[in-house]
Amino acid sequence: KKQVEESGGGSVQAGGSLTLSCILSGITFDDDSVMGWYRQTPGNDCELVSTISSDGTTIYAHSVKGRFTISQDNAKNTMYLQMNNLKSEDTAMYYCAADGIAASPPTVGNCENYGDIDYWGRGTLVTISS
């Protein structure tokens, strides 16, 4: 079964750090692949946080640039999001996504229901307290 699954969310104080992981099952990160992280808070659209392409090209939302780092370990079929200097506005459900990201807008209505992205995880909650 092809799927992605996130882990690593939690509660930290502002200024702290967390690392999210996303394990790919049955999905090959090949030449045309783009994977990424989205996040969503209640009542708001799902927004793109960061993407990584199979050639290593990375993209970051302006709000996280310089604080978050996306990476991949092909040997472990795992993607990571290192989040430093966390702020209260980073509080959200974070979703791993794969395939279809390149052709999708940076903001989509509801993460898990956006059908043009092929694979969504169930989300991992990140809560930042000030």
Residue frames as qw, qx, qy, qz and C-alpha x, y, z in Angstrom:
[[0.000, 0.887, 0.461, 0.000, 0.00, 0.00, 0.00],
 [0.410, 0.389, -0.022, 0.825, 1.33, 3.44, -0.94],
 [0.368, -0.868, -0.323, -0.078, 1.20, 5.90, 1.92],
 [0.316, 0.479, -0.375, 0.728, 3.05, 8.54, 3.89],
 [0.627, -0.647, -0.433, 0.031, 3.04, 8.81, 7.65],
 [0.113, 0.732, -0.283, 0.609, 4.21, 11.69, 9.82],
 [0.719, -0.519, -0.393, 0.243, 5.55, 11.70, 13.33],
 [0.532, 0.086, -0.207, 0.817, 7.41, 13.99, 15.67],
 [0.180, -0.690, -0.172, -0.679, 4.82, 16.58, 16.60],
 [0.536, -0.381, -0.600, 0.455, 4.46, 17.79, 20.15],
 [0.190, -0.952, -0.198, -0.135, 4.28, 20.75, 22.47],
 [0.646, -0.027, -0.158, 0.746, 7.23, 23.06, 23.00],
 [0.144, -0.816, -0.220, 0.515, 7.79, 26.58, 24.20],
 [0.440, 0.897, 0.005, 0.044, 8.44, 29.43, 21.84],
 [0.000, -0.833, 0.552, 0.020, 12.06, 29.42, 20.75],
 [0.671, -0.262, 0.693, -0.028, 12.28, 25.66, 20.95],
 [0.282, 0.415, -0.714, -0.487, 12.81, 23.07, 18.26],
 [0.801, 0.093, 0.528, -0.265, 11.07, 20.02, 16.85],
 [0.081, 0.349, -0.775, -0.521, 11.86, 17.62, 14.05],
 [0.799, 0.246, 0.255, -0.486, 9.06, 16.07, 12.05],
 [0.209, -0.257, 0.881, 0.338, 9.56, 12.85, 10.11],
 [0.751, 0.350, 0.042, -0.558, 7.63, 11.42, 7.20],
 [0.419, -0.208, 0.862, 0.194, 8.07, 7.80, 6.19],
 [0.581, 0.376, -0.345, -0.634, 7.21, 6.85, 2.62],
 [0.571, -0.047, 0.816, -0.070, 5.80, 3.40, 2.03],
 [0.597, 0.422, 0.664, 0.156, 5.56, 2.03, -1.48],
 [0.307, 0.944, 0.098, -0.071, 6.42, 5.42, -2.97],
 [0.763, 0.048, 0.136, 0.631, 9.60, 5.98, -4.95],
 [0.073, -0.892, 0.013, 0.446, 11.26, 9.36, -4.75],
 [0.729, 0.221, 0.429, 0.485, 12.34, 9.37, -8.37],
 [0.404, 0.102, 0.227, 0.880, 13.43, 11.95, -10.90],
 [0.116, -0.499, -0.356, -0.781, 10.18, 13.88, -11.04],
 [0.490, -0.573, -0.643, 0.131, 9.23, 13.65, -7.41],
 [0.023, -0.489, 0.237, -0.839, 8.42, 16.54, -5.16],
 [0.519, -0.484, -0.686, 0.160, 7.54, 16.03, -1.52],
 [0.047, 0.475, -0.157, 0.865, 6.64, 18.52, 1.08],
 [0.198, -0.364, -0.733, 0.540, 5.03, 19.69, 4.27],
 [0.199, -0.567, -0.324, -0.731, 1.80, 21.59, 4.64],
 [0.143, -0.186, -0.717, 0.656, 0.12, 22.90, 7.75],
 [0.287, -0.520, -0.486, -0.642, -3.37, 23.89, 8.74],
 [0.033, 0.068, 0.634, -0.769, -5.12, 25.50, 11.66],
 [0.155, 0.546, 0.812, -0.137, -8.86, 25.30, 12.33],
 [0.223, 0.853, 0.343, -0.325, -10.85, 27.58, 10.08],
 [0.049, 0.786, -0.387, -0.479, -7.91, 28.38, 7.82],
 [0.817, 0.502, -0.234, -0.161, -6.66, 27.05, 4.52],
 [0.904, -0.193, 0.212, 0.317, -3.99, 24.43, 4.22],
 [0.208, 0.939, -0.254, -0.100, -0.74, 26.20, 3.43],
 [0.866, 0.317, -0.239, 0.303, 2.50, 25.01, 1.96],
 [0.553, -0.794, 0.174, 0.181, 5.41, 25.09, 4.40],
 [0.132, -0.670, 0.652, 0.330, 8.25, 23.58, 2.40],
 [0.934, 0.324, 0.048, -0.142, 9.04, 21.27, -0.49],
 [0.333, -0.574, 0.679, 0.314, 11.99, 19.21, -1.61],
 [0.778, 0.492, -0.216, -0.324, 12.58, 17.82, -5.08],
 [0.981, -0.041, 0.097, 0.163, 14.45, 14.68, -6.01],
 [0.628, 0.528, -0.145, 0.553, 17.36, 16.87, -7.19],
 [0.523, -0.279, -0.426, 0.683, 17.57, 18.44, -3.75],
 [0.002, -0.395, -0.131, -0.909, 15.95, 21.76, -4.62],
 [0.212, -0.477, -0.733, 0.437, 14.09, 23.18, -1.64],
 [0.109, -0.538, -0.254, -0.796, 11.40, 25.81, -1.30],
 [0.249, -0.328, -0.689, 0.596, 10.19, 27.48, 1.89],
 [0.093, -0.864, -0.451, -0.203, 7.27, 29.65, 2.79],
 [0.193, 0.678, -0.201, 0.680, 8.41, 33.14, 3.67],
 [0.581, -0.683, 0.086, -0.433, 7.15, 32.72, 7.21],
 [0.916, -0.363, 0.153, 0.072, 9.49, 29.80, 7.96],
 [0.709, 0.578, -0.192, 0.356, 12.51, 30.66, 5.85],
 [0.172, 0.639, -0.510, 0.550, 15.68, 30.64, 7.91],
 [0.517, -0.392, 0.542, -0.534, 14.04, 28.68, 10.73],
 [0.898, 0.073, 0.372, -0.223, 12.90, 25.43, 9.09],
 [0.085, 0.536, -0.758, -0.362, 14.99, 22.97, 7.11],
 [0.918, 0.183, 0.129, -0.328, 13.59, 20.22, 4.91],
 [0.016, 0.552, -0.815, -0.178, 15.68, 17.20, 4.06],
 [0.931, 0.104, -0.103, -0.334, 15.41, 13.63, 2.85],
 [0.324, -0.461, 0.825, 0.038, 17.15, 10.35, 3.50],
 [0.695, 0.284, -0.437, -0.495, 16.59, 8.13, 0.49],
 [0.328, 0.206, -0.911, 0.139, 18.13, 5.12, 2.19],
 [0.078, 0.182, 0.806, -0.558, 15.47, 5.36, 4.91],
 [0.066, -0.511, -0.691, -0.507, 12.67, 6.53, 2.62],
 [0.312, -0.715, -0.499, 0.377, 12.14, 9.36, 5.04],
 [0.196, 0.651, 0.101, 0.727, 11.67, 13.11, 4.77],
 [0.445, -0.442, -0.497, 0.600, 12.32, 15.48, 7.65],
 [0.025, 0.824, 0.146, 0.547, 11.37, 18.97, 8.71],
 [0.526, -0.217, -0.430, 0.701, 13.72, 20.48, 11.26],
 [0.112, -0.842, -0.300, -0.433, 11.94, 23.39, 12.92],
 [0.514, -0.141, -0.378, 0.757, 13.96, 25.84, 15.01],
 [0.009, -0.082, -0.173, 0.981, 13.10, 29.04, 16.81],
 [0.098, -0.492, -0.823, -0.267, 9.46, 28.04, 16.86],
 [0.155, -0.094, 0.125, -0.975, 6.82, 30.73, 17.27],
 [0.414, 0.259, 0.678, -0.549, 3.25, 30.58, 18.50],
 [0.592, 0.517, -0.083, -0.612, 2.05, 31.15, 14.94],
 [0.282, 0.349, -0.861, -0.239, 3.70, 27.87, 13.94],
 [0.423, 0.060, 0.797, -0.426, 1.06, 26.02, 15.95],
 [0.650, 0.326, -0.281, -0.626, -0.80, 23.84, 13.47],
 [0.889, 0.032, 0.457, -0.022, -1.44, 20.35, 12.23],
 [0.067, 0.652, -0.611, -0.444, 1.43, 19.47, 9.94],
 [0.895, 0.276, 0.303, -0.175, 0.91, 17.15, 7.00],
 [0.340, -0.352, 0.711, 0.504, 3.36, 15.27, 4.84],
 [0.690, 0.592, 0.196, -0.368, 2.44, 15.23, 1.16],
 [0.388, -0.307, 0.714, 0.495, 3.80, 13.59, -1.97],
 [0.260, 0.212, 0.772, 0.540, 3.23, 13.77, -5.72],
 [0.055, 0.760, 0.576, 0.296, 1.17, 16.49, -7.30],
 [0.350, -0.723, -0.215, 0.556, 2.69, 19.25, -5.21],
 [0.352, -0.159, 0.342, 0.857, 4.57, 20.91, -8.08],
 [0.027, -0.373, -0.600, -0.707, 1.34, 21.60, -9.95],
 [0.327, -0.710, -0.622, 0.048, -0.63, 22.70, -6.90],
 [0.011, -0.825, 0.038, -0.564, -1.05, 26.21, -5.50],
 [0.272, 0.285, -0.667, 0.633, 0.67, 27.10, -2.22],
 [0.355, -0.007, 0.560, -0.749, -2.66, 27.29, -0.46],
 [0.368, -0.177, -0.809, -0.423, -5.32, 24.64, -0.78],
 [0.549, -0.513, -0.152, -0.642, -8.62, 24.41, 1.01],
 [0.797, -0.458, 0.290, -0.265, -8.30, 21.37, 3.22],
 [0.087, -0.607, 0.777, 0.144, -5.09, 19.41, 3.39],
 [0.425, -0.071, 0.902, -0.021, -6.33, 15.85, 3.45],
 [0.576, 0.550, 0.566, -0.214, -9.12, 16.44, 0.93],
 [0.264, 0.760, -0.310, -0.506, -7.13, 18.22, -1.75],
 [0.914, 0.178, 0.359, -0.056, -7.30, 15.61, -4.48],
 [0.607, 0.760, -0.222, 0.064, -4.61, 16.91, -6.83],
 [0.032, -0.627, 0.746, -0.222, -1.95, 15.82, -4.34],
 [0.712, 0.052, -0.660, -0.234, -1.78, 12.07, -4.43],
 [0.689, -0.226, -0.628, 0.283, -0.62, 11.21, -0.93],
 [0.247, -0.699, 0.196, -0.641, -1.38, 12.85, 2.40],
 [0.322, 0.002, -0.836, 0.444, -0.46, 11.74, 5.85],
 [0.363, -0.673, -0.642, -0.057, -2.90, 11.97, 8.74],
 [0.051, -0.838, 0.075, -0.537, -1.09, 14.89, 10.27],
 [0.639, -0.241, -0.499, 0.533, 0.96, 15.50, 13.38],
 [0.192, -0.931, -0.255, -0.176, 0.08, 18.30, 15.79],
 [0.519, 0.145, -0.260, 0.801, 2.61, 20.96, 16.68],
 [0.310, -0.883, -0.331, -0.125, 1.72, 23.26, 19.57],
 [0.473, 0.268, -0.266, 0.796, 3.91, 26.19, 20.54],
 [0.388, -0.814, -0.416, 0.115, 3.31, 27.95, 23.82],
 [0.283, 0.720, -0.127, 0.621, 4.51, 31.48, 24.48]]
